[in-house]
Amino acid sequence: MDRMRPQTPSSVVAVCAPNAFKGTLSAEAAAVAMARGVRDAGATAIEIPVADGGDGTLDVLLAAQRSGSRVTRHRVTGPAGTSITARLGWLGRDEAVVELAEASGLRRLGRAPRDALHATSRGTGELIRIALAAGARRVVVGVGGSASTDGGAGLLQGLGGHVLDSRGDEIGTGGAALEEAAGIDLSDVLKRFEHCEIVVACDIRSPLLGALGPGRMFSPQKGASASDVVRLERALAYFAVLASSLGYGDLSMLPGAGAAGGCGFGLALAGATLMPGAALICDMVGLDAALGRATMAITGEGRLDSQTPTGKAPAEVAARARAHGIPSVAIAGTVLDRLPHLFSSTLSLAGIDRRIDPLRHARALLRTAARRAVEAAPRPD
């Protein structure tokens, strides 16, 4: 069957599988808007919101589970060191979901200034520890959207591990404090992990160090100055060498080690399994089964650019659509790179109607874009 001839709308079955449009729409809201546009065109829509381990991962997995999922709320340490309330998700009696952005994300800073040198990931470790104490046998940790660049040291401390200075005291918070580290003791963490599978959904596959790592690539987004970037890169490198010298392995170049300011690295030290977040989440929400019933896929997020192919959810949706022999259309608030090797076509919300602000009217524009995507879709026999 030739699946690439022009289609009549009634023959189209479109999987609507967007990531969140950061700061504008959740993945679920985006999927609903897309599906309305698909139905406006007289086609059938299947809503499968997706994520890649960053902001929105928890809600996507809870929505996909539907039956038996629940949320508990806990007081933990926020990225600025103050106490905050964060959600812990449950997909059943013994499978928990921890979203790092819930406890340690940039969005949890509120009006507090961004402080790349001192922000901590401790609250995420506290959430994982709470899940284990409540009986979790599998914990999916979505790492992305962090405020910190501490190599996961704060997370490990929150789990009950120890990162000690030369006096035997716990080091302070943030990446700057890694320079003080003289010892690492994860024996209590390793015991907690013995009877539980810890799977880490990494939103990027970057290593801990180098041009693509959290110090040089991402810390400026978290408030780091040029001199801060140099200091953080040096501190992360020192922490990696220290961990290796103490028998925890040389994990600095492990894909995903640089996720969430190095929290991927910290979790790997404790024996957690790092996985590409988009692939893991797409598996968990049943994307392939939906694509098997479809004639096209519509995906998207806030911006399409050169980073989209490096582990972002729309790229994963497009790859799976291609494997199923169907076209994929990407819709984004802004399209900086059309990425023709990934997507059959792309649409920008900003280009639909220049008179309409895509940030204020994202739902309506996304609905219009999805309708246009169906109307221009290739037809099966």
N, C-alpha and C positions, 0 to 999 in steps of 0.2 A: 504493500500500500504506500502510495506517495502522500506523505503527511504535510507536504509543503505547497500544495495548491491553495488558491484563495478560498476561504471558508464562508459559508452563510452563517450569520450569528447563531442561529438555532443549533448548529452542529458543533459549536465551540464549547468546550469544557475547560475553564481556566482555573488553575490553582493560584490563589492569591497568597503569596508567601513572602511578605515584607519583613524586614527588620524594623526596629523602632526608628522613627524620624526624630532624632535626638532633640529634646527641648520643645518639640511640637506635638508629636503623636506617638503613643505606644504602638508596639507591633500589632496588638489586637485591634486598636482603633484604625490603624492603617489598613489592616486586612478587611475590616468591615467597610471602609470607604471604597476600597478597590472592588470588593464584591458587589457593592451597589452599582458601581459603574459598569461592571460586567453584565449585570442583570438589566441595566438600562439599555444595553445593546442587544438584549434578547438572548443572551447566552447563559450557561450554567456556571456558577461559581462555587469553588471549594475553598474555604478559609483555613489556612495553615500558617499562622504567624510564626516567625522563626527568630532566632537570636544566635549570638556567637560567643557568649560567656560574659559579655558586658552588661550595661544597664538594660533591664527588661527581661533578663534570662529567667528569673524566678517567676514572673507573671506568665511568661510563655509556657513554661513547664507546668505550672499549676492549671492553666487553662486547658492544656492538652490532656491532662490527666482526668479532669472533670470529676469523676467519681472517686471519692476517698481522699482527695487532696484537701489540705488545710494549712493554716498559717498560725504560728505562735509568735508572740512578741516578747523581746527581752531587752534589758538594759545592758549596754556594752559600751566600750570606749570608742568614741568617734575619732576621726582623723586628726582633730585638733587637740585630742586628749581629754575632752569633756565627755560626760555621760550622755548617750543618746538611746533612743528606742529603735531597734532594728527587727525586721521580720526574718523568721526562719520558716522555710517551706517544708511540707511533708507530702510525699506522693503516695504514701501508704504508711503502714505501721513502722517500718524500719528503713525507709529510704528518705533521706533529707536533702534539701537543696539550700545551699548557702550562696547568696549573691554578694560578692565582695563590695560592690557599690552600695549595698544597703548599709553596711557598717563602716566602710573605709573609703567611700567614693567622694569625688569632688563635689557632688551635689549635696553631700552631708555637711559641707562647710558652712552652708547658709551665707551669712554676711561676713563671716570670718575671712581674713586675707589668706590667699594661697601661700603655703610655706613648704616648699619642696624639700628643704633641709630637715625639717622637724616633724612633718606629718607622719602619722603612724598607721600601720595596718593591724594593730593589736586587736581591735574589735572583731575582725574577721576570724581570728584564732579563737576568740572567746565564743563566737557563735558556733564554730565547729565543735568546740569542747562541750557546749551545751547539748548539741545534737547527739554526740557520743554518749553523754551521761543519760540522755533520754532513751537510749536503746537503738540508735541508728546503726545499721549494719552496712549501709552504703551511703556515702555522702558525695553529692555532685557539687563541686565548688566552681562557680562562675567567676573568673578573674578578669576584670576589665573595668575601666572607668575610675581607677584609683586616684586618690589625692597624694599618695605617698611614693617615695622612691627609697625604701628602706631594705630592699633585698629580702623582704619577708621576715626580717628579724622580729618586728613587733608581732606579727602573726604567730610566730613560733613561741614567743613569750606568752601570748594570750592562750596558747594551747597547753601551757605548763612547762615549756622548754626554758632553757637558760642561755642567755648571751651575756657573758661576764667580762668585766674589765680586769685590769691587772691586779686590782685589790680584791677581786672575787665578788664585786657588786654587779648588779644588773646595769647594763649600759642604758643611756637615756634613749629618747625617742627620735626616730627619723634616720634618714640616711647619713647625716653628719655624724651621728653617734657611732656608726660602724667603725670609724677610725679608732675608737677606744676599745674595741673588742679584743680580748686576749684568749677567751675560751668559749666553747659551745658545748652544751650538754642537752641532748635531745632524748635521753633515756626514757623519761616519763612520756614523752610524745610517742615514741616508738611503741611503748607498751599500750597506749591508748589505740594506736592504729593496728595492733596485732589482729583484732577480730573484726575489722571494718575495712571495706574497700573505699579508698578516697580517690575519686576521679576528678581531675581538674580540667575544666573547659576553658582553654586559653583563647582570648580574642585575637591575639597575634602570635606568631611563631618566632619572634625575635629571641636571640640569645641574651644573656645577662649583660654582656659587655660589647663595646664597639659602636660603630656608627648607627646601627639599627637597635641598640639596646635602650633601656629605660633612662639611663643617665643622659646620653647625648641626644637621643631622638625625642623623648617624651617629657623629660623633666621641665623644659621651658614652658610647656602647657600648664604645668603645675606651679608656676611662679618662680622658677629657677633663673637666676641671672647667668651671664656668661661664665663668671667665676664660680658660681654654684655648680654649673654643669661639670666643670673640671673637677671640683671637689667631690661631687657625687660619683663620677666615673672612677676616681681614685679609691673612694671608700668602698664601692661595690667590688672592685678588683681585689682589694685587700681582704674583704670578707670572704670572697670565693677562695682565695689562696689559703686563708685560715681554715675554712671548712675542709678543704682538701687535705691539708696537713694533719688534721685531726681525724682523718679516716672516713669522712662523709662523702668522698668521691669528688672528682673534678666535673662539676655539672654546669659550669658557667656558659658553655656553648650549646647546651641542650635546647632544642627548639621549644619555645614557650617559657624558658627560664626567665626571660625579661618581661613577661606579662605582668601587668599591674605593679609596675615599679619594682619588679624582681620577686614578687610573691610566688610566681611559678617556681623560681629557684628555691625559695624557702620551703615550699611544700614538697619539692622533689628531694630535698635533703632528708625529709622525714619519711620518704618512701612512697609518696603519692604518685599516681600515674598522670602525666601530662598528656592531654589530647587536643587536637584542633577543635576549638569550641563549636564552630559552625557545623562541622560534620557530626559531632556528638549530639548537639541539640536537634539537628535535622533528623537523625536516627530516632531520637526519643519522641519526637512529635509525629512520626509516621509519614514523613514527606514522600518517601519513595512510593508508598502504597497509593497516595493521592495522585502523584504524577503518572502512575500506571493507568489511571482512569481519565487522564486529561489529554487535551490537544494543544495546550500551551500553558506556560507559566508566566505569572507576573510577579516581579519582586521589586525591591527597592529599599532605600534608606535616605537619610538626609542629604548625603552628598556622594556622588560617584567621582572617584579620582584615582590616582596611581596606587593608592593604598588598598583600594577595593579588592584586587586579586590576592592580597596577602593574608587571607584567612577571614575576610568579612562574609557575612551571611549571604548577601546577594550573589557573590561569586560561587558559593557552594550550591545555591539553588540553580544557578545557570548550568553548572557542571552536571548536576543530576538530571536537569531537563534534557541536556544534550545526550546523556546516556540513555534516556528514554525515547530519543528521536523526536522531540518536540521543541519548538522555538521558545525562547525566553525574552521577555521584555522587562527592562529595568526602568523604574520611575523614581526620580530623585528630586529633592528640592532644588538642588544645583547639580548640573552635570559638567564637571571640569574635563573629564576624559570619557569618551563614548565607549571605549573598550570593545571594539567590534569582534575581537577574538573571544570575548566572553558572552556578549548578549546579541540577540538577533536585531534588536533596536533599543533605543533609549529615549526617554521623554523627560523633559525638565518642567517642574511645576512653575518655575519662574518664567518660562517661555510660553505658557498657555494663554495668558492674558496679562499683558504688561501693566494693566490698570489695577490688577488685584495683587495684594500682598500675599505671597505664598506662606508666610509665617502665620498670618492671621486667619487665612482661609484655606489651610492645608487640606482639610477634609473634602471640601467642595472641589478643589482643583484636582485632588487625587482621584475622586470619583469621575471627573471629566476625562482625566488622562487614561484611566482604565477603560472607559467606554471607547475612546479613540483607539486604544491598543487592540481591542477586540475587533473593531470595525476594519482595522488594517491587517488583521491576522491572516496568515496563509491558510488555505483550505485543504482538508483531507478529502479523499474520495467519498 
